[in-house]
Amino acid sequence: MTIILALLGATLLAFGRKLFWLLLGVLGFVVGFYLAGQFLAPQPGWLIFVIALVAGGLGAVLAVYLQQLALGLAGFLGGGYLTLQLMAIIGWGNGGFSWLPFVLGGILGAILVSAVFEWALIVLSSLIGSYLIIQPFVLDKNSANLTLFILLIVGIAIQALQMRSPRKG
């Protein structure tokens, strides 16, 4: 599972803006997995995984057919998820689900995506991709923060270069 998330993270890091449906599908899966794990903890792992798959599939379908709604949802889910993960990285929070930071981060993410769509997708997909890449590794806080920052810069640079030089052919 961690290898799959790391590969999805690398794909988002490099192509998140172009593969918007994948960004929303991964966000749906990760948030669905996280929430199902928090609220359905005594249930078997396969059930939590199925719920996460359904949430990811719904996210991808939304991205394809209801793009405006999907944009707001991507910003909200991405902002909320990243808020909880960044709080954990810097040592704020108990590692459990806290709805208030999730909602506040989600609102900020939705506003950011609607205000500056292309760059918000680049930053959001790079940040989520970076986090998914480093998550499987056991790193101390300083190494994790430095690696996250370096991967974030690399992802933003790769996607910005793709935006500047459209394919000829």
FIKOL-753850 format. One record per residue (C-alpha): y, x, z. Coordinates in steps of 0.001 Angstrom, whole numbers, plus 500000, padded with zeros to 6 digits. Layout:
N
+--------+--------+--------+
!     yy !     xx !     zz !
+--------+--------+--------+
!      Y !      X !      Z !
...
+--------+--------+--------+
This chain:
169
+--------+--------+--------+
!     yy !     xx !     zz !
+--------+--------+--------+
! 500000 ! 500000 ! 500000 !
! 502461 ! 502763 ! 500895 !
! 501829 ! 504536 ! 497575 !
! 502509 ! 501300 ! 495684 !
! 505765 ! 500789 ! 497598 !
! 506779 ! 504408 ! 496948 !
! 506085 ! 503984 ! 493202 !
! 508045 ! 500739 ! 493143 !
! 510798 ! 502569 ! 495021 !
! 510890 ! 505334 ! 492409 !
! 511044 ! 502730 ! 489625 !
! 513928 ! 500939 ! 491350 !
! 515661 ! 504253 ! 491985 !
! 515684 ! 505094 ! 488285 !
! 515751 ! 501685 ! 486558 !
! 516824 ! 499041 ! 489092 !
! 519841 ! 497892 ! 487109 !
! 517842 ! 497503 ! 483893 !
! 514838 ! 495926 ! 485609 !
! 516709 ! 493341 ! 487638 !
! 513680 ! 491046 ! 487744 !
! 511646 ! 493877 ! 489304 !
! 514376 ! 494508 ! 491880 !
! 514302 ! 490878 ! 492961 !
! 510502 ! 490764 ! 492853 !
! 510228 ! 493865 ! 495060 !
! 512893 ! 492506 ! 497410 !
! 511047 ! 489191 ! 497653 !
! 507778 ! 490991 ! 498345 !
! 509200 ! 493407 ! 500934 !
! 511251 ! 490772 ! 502772 !
! 508354 ! 488281 ! 502562 !
! 505968 ! 490888 ! 503966 !
! 508415 ! 491813 ! 506715 !
! 509168 ! 488222 ! 507727 !
! 505545 ! 487058 ! 507500 !
! 504535 ! 490027 ! 509654 !
! 507158 ! 489106 ! 512238 !
! 506497 ! 485382 ! 512377 !
! 502782 ! 485219 ! 511563 !
! 501612 ! 488315 ! 513468 !
! 498318 ! 486872 ! 514764 !
! 497315 ! 485803 ! 511234 !
! 495027 ! 487995 ! 509109 !
! 496632 ! 490740 ! 507042 !
! 495474 ! 489229 ! 503763 !
! 497453 ! 486050 ! 504470 !
! 500626 ! 488027 ! 505122 !
! 500013 ! 489969 ! 501896 !
! 499511 ! 486737 ! 499901 !
! 502734 ! 485287 ! 501333 !
! 504550 ! 488483 ! 500356 !
! 503102 ! 488324 ! 496824 !
! 504217 ! 484712 ! 496435 !
! 507721 ! 485608 ! 497670 !
! 507845 ! 488523 ! 495220 !
! 506678 ! 486329 ! 492350 !
! 509285 ! 483709 ! 493187 !
! 511942 ! 486414 ! 493263 !
! 510959 ! 487695 ! 489825 !
! 510838 ! 484159 ! 488348 !
! 514263 ! 483391 ! 489836 !
! 515638 ! 486564 ! 488278 !
! 514424 ! 485551 ! 484836 !
! 515325 ! 481847 ! 484822 !
! 518149 ! 481396 ! 487322 !
! 520094 ! 484621 ! 487027 !
! 523247 ! 483575 ! 488932 !
! 521270 ! 482194 ! 491848 !
! 519015 ! 485232 ! 491691 !
! 522020 ! 487558 ! 491843 !
! 523247 ! 485972 ! 495041 !
! 519727 ! 485968 ! 496475 !
! 519208 ! 489627 ! 495545 !
! 522470 ! 490579 ! 497222 !
! 521637 ! 488547 ! 500303 !
! 518036 ! 489748 ! 500693 !
! 518892 ! 493339 ! 499819 !
! 521890 ! 493442 ! 502132 !
! 519954 ! 491852 ! 504996 !
! 516906 ! 494070 ! 504590 !
! 518967 ! 497242 ! 504270 !
! 521022 ! 496324 ! 507324 !
! 517876 ! 496059 ! 509447 !
! 516428 ! 499290 ! 508028 !
! 519651 ! 501256 ! 508441 !
! 519997 ! 499974 ! 511995 !
! 516484 ! 501261 ! 512704 !
! 517243 ! 504649 ! 511112 !
! 520343 ! 505228 ! 513222 !
! 518632 ! 503943 ! 516346 !
! 520348 ! 500571 ! 516776 !
! 517935 ! 497764 ! 517378 !
! 514461 ! 497414 ! 518714 !
! 512584 ! 497482 ! 515409 !
! 511986 ! 493717 ! 515529 !
! 513557 ! 491102 ! 513326 !
! 517060 ! 490147 ! 514331 !
! 518479 ! 487287 ! 512318 !
! 522189 ! 487919 ! 512999 !
! 522397 ! 491451 ! 511497 !
! 520157 ! 490270 ! 508645 !
! 522468 ! 487340 ! 507856 !
! 525653 ! 489425 ! 508174 !
! 524214 ! 492188 ! 505979 !
! 522984 ! 489540 ! 503561 !
! 526402 ! 487942 ! 503245 !
! 527992 ! 491347 ! 502672 !
! 525339 ! 492161 ! 500057 !
! 525873 ! 488851 ! 498229 !
! 529647 ! 489379 ! 498184 !
! 529213 ! 492932 ! 496925 !
! 526851 ! 491890 ! 494131 !
! 529156 ! 489105 ! 492973 !
! 532275 ! 491301 ! 493090 !
! 531016 ! 494364 ! 491249 !
! 527758 ! 493325 ! 489644 !
! 526679 ! 496416 ! 487689 !
! 527598 ! 498956 ! 490360 !
! 526248 ! 496773 ! 493142 !
! 522895 ! 496594 ! 491345 !
! 522903 ! 500351 ! 490888 !
! 523722 ! 501092 ! 494525 !
! 521456 ! 498367 ! 495906 !
! 518450 ! 499315 ! 493770 !
! 519004 ! 503038 ! 494444 !
! 519261 ! 502488 ! 498179 !
! 516220 ! 500214 ! 498370 !
! 514269 ! 502517 ! 496073 !
! 515210 ! 505535 ! 498207 !
! 514136 ! 503783 ! 501369 !
! 510812 ! 502669 ! 499863 !
! 510134 ! 506248 ! 498767 !
! 510744 ! 507846 ! 502173 !
! 509221 ! 505047 ! 504277 !
! 505594 ! 506303 ! 504086 !
! 506536 ! 509785 ! 505267 !
! 506867 ! 510719 ! 508908 !
! 510275 ! 512377 ! 509049 !
! 512597 ! 513031 ! 511936 !
! 515842 ! 511058 ! 511863 !
! 517964 ! 513877 ! 510398 !
! 515459 ! 514682 ! 507640 !
! 515038 ! 510998 ! 506818 !
! 518801 ! 510462 ! 506605 !
! 519321 ! 513558 ! 504441 !
! 516432 ! 512654 ! 502122 !
! 517657 ! 509068 ! 501862 !
! 521165 ! 510272 ! 500989 !
! 519929 ! 512754 ! 498360 !
! 517659 ! 510170 ! 496734 !
! 520489 ! 507635 ! 496781 !
! 522805 ! 510051 ! 494934 !
! 520062 ! 510903 ! 492420 !
! 519355 ! 507201 ! 491773 !
! 523036 ! 506362 ! 491324 !
! 523483 ! 509317 ! 488971 !
! 520430 ! 508425 ! 486848 !
! 521464 ! 504786 ! 486492 !
! 525137 ! 505630 ! 485888 !
! 524111 ! 507984 ! 483074 !
! 521988 ! 505198 ! 481564 !
! 525041 ! 502943 ! 481655 !
! 527272 ! 505530 ! 479946 !
! 524968 ! 506469 ! 477100 !
! 523344 ! 503459 ! 475479 !
! 520256 ! 504112 ! 473373 !
! 520752 ! 504622 ! 469690 !
! 518177 ! 503379 ! 467332 !
+--------+--------+--------+
